[in-house]
């Protein structure tokens, strides 16, 4: 992930407005409801292994990042699926049909933070 410039952090603007964030979240939730229509789960977080394989396919770049993370950070199979679920959610929030490399990197980063917090 690229570093954030200090001037951006200290600027007077407060970033994205709450209304815009709420709209993106509502759109992502609606997308997930449609994705899982007729199934017991209604969110990405509730996906089982079969749904993860179906809905969280990675392109070559993202797969490379996942492979590197699995090898270097010794993530478990459970962590692998959790990362994919978070990456799918990040893609949904961005309105992207496919998981992008940045979604994968961000999800890996969140998992790394979780791991460090709970040690």
Secondary structure, DSSP 8 states (H G I E B T S, - for coil): -----HHHHHSS---S-HHHHHHHHHHHHHHHHHHTTTSS--SGGG--HHHHHHH----HHHHHHHHHHHHHH---HHHHHHHHHHHHHHHHHTT-SS--HHHHHHHHHHHHHHHHHT-
